[in-house]
Amino acid sequence: MTVPMESPVSYANVGRARWWRRGFFASQTGYVTLALLILVLVMHFASPYFLTEGNIQNVAKNFSFIAIATLGATFVIITGGIDLSVGSMMCFAAMIMSMVMTALSTPGEPGASWFVHLAADGKTVVANVPGLILAVSVLCGLGTALIVGLINGFCVAVLGLSPFVTTLGMLSIVRGLAYVASNGRGSFPGGPDADILYALTSGDLYGLPAPFIYLVILALLMAVVLHHTSFGRHVFAIGGNEKAAEQTGVEVVKVKIAVYVICALAAGLQGIIICGWLGSAPANMATSYELNVIAAAVIGGANLAGGIGGPLGAIVGCVLLEVIRNGLVLAQVNSYWQQTLVGVIIILAVLVDRLRSRLA
Amino acid sequence: MAVAAVAGQPDESPDPRPVLELRGIGKEFGAIRALHGVDLEIFPGEVVGLMGDNGAGKSTLVKIVAGNFAPSHGEMRFAGEAVRFNRPVDARAVGIEVVYQDLALADNLTAAANVFLGRELKRKFGPFSLLDHKAMAARSLELFGELRSETLPHNLVRQMSGGQRQAVAIARTRLSNARLVMMDEPTAAISVRQVEQVLGLIHRLKEQGIAVMLISHRMPDVFAVADRVVVMRRGEKRADKAIGDTSPEEVTALITGAKEAA
């Protein structure tokens, strides 16, 4: 044996980085959060209305309308995939929910007698069990999303199709189905449970908008799943090195299918919430929202190459987009500038991260 | 030194039973004969260097033992029992671990996360089981210590040197009490100082009674650490000699075909 086995092992080039150079503070999410805080300060001085309770509620509600879908899309992005079908999925799930709700609330429709009966006056429709129709119709909407997510996942994970192409196709398929299902007219949630739907989606609790509450709960759940379960660990591993994940025994196919299902379910839920707020599910609802969702995720620090991302980044991205939109309105800037500015922010966010990793 | 013993005959080494025993292993891919009649034995605590030019059949042999595909002919015994692997998981289940050339590490995860990738330690919280970060960090630190590598469990693999990455990949094989570790070109892409570290790591495995099969192109590394060298050429085993009975010149001649067999 010629190797000096007892030579002391020492690496002078590694050590624990200082707290501001690692974790959150050294991530794109950290920089964007800082940028957001500065923007909020600037807006506060630029417009006295910006930090009023009403406007804050308004902003919170508006960003919640894309943030839940962004949480789901972030799962897919972390694995290195992408889901372009979220906008169409929002619409389709909302429409199915709304159509089922209307059908179950109309006496004479098949199955409706289990859920509703006519009051003594012969005209008023009364629910047998309040909330049951809502529960069933929401489950139908989410069930549709589940099926679409499974198909996306199957095509990507089992058939090995490119996520971009698969979900681009699905964007069109699902949007087309939404038009077919409603004959292009869209659908309105009706019946005795519609008011419950409105209360649960556009109401508030102690001044907090309902969608915002759902968002916070789901974001916390996502943080736990990503960082404290083996599923979450595998999601990151697949994004970091899919082949390595495969070789170490990670069930890559299952995990990939699961992230597309999660994404579709989040989009479906988001669609149902938007539908409750709009009071209808038009066939062109949430058109091109997938771009906002992906933009928000990327601004918040999710890496389209995979391996990086999280709930905080997703939310910060959504907030930033909404604050810019809101700020431009308050500053009475032509609202058409919004899209241009969003594009600039996307590139800036990625650029800053690039510069940082060069310097580090 | 355990030189390939004839089957069934006692050997004078302390544990005479080979951990891995191959008999007449052959593999065809369509009309191409990748391996033919390979007999090989590896004993506990023995380091065997597997050498050969590109296309000599080294990787095919490794893939058969690792369970990537089944042999067309021959029989494989592990710890005395006949085995047949259909998937890599089967090979891992009996105690065969492979350190791949690209190390199979996820750059965006920490050292500890990579060590436990696919076999995370969990703690039950009611119906949920959550990752046991502390236990995994502690066990990884212990394993890095055994390997005398100053890798820290919470460091990201992206920021590590080649030697540290090797340590992470090797530490992974120590989780399951592997009895045979196959290393594919572990010293191919790292600096001179790190090569020394890796050879040290191999020696640690040997000390713990683990059989190591080292697939390498680098003659000095094989001669530094291996007890025995096996040379493959054109899908056949051409030589199987104790390291003391051969020389780099002879092995080179065997690899290139200047010398047919030894």
Interface residues (C-beta under 8 A of the other chain):
Chain A: M1 T2 V3 P4 M5 S7 V9 S10 Y11 N13 V14 R16 V224 H227 H228 T229 S230 R233 H234 F236 A237 G239 G240 N241 K243 A244 A245 Q247 T248 G249 V250 G307 I308
Chain B: P88 V89 R92 V98 Y100 D102 L103 A104 L105 A106 D107 N108 L109 A113 L117 G118 R119 E120 K122 F128 S129 L130 L131 H133 R148 S149 E150 L152 H154 N155 Q159 M160 S161 Q164 R172 E196 Q197 L199 G200 H203 F223 A224 V225
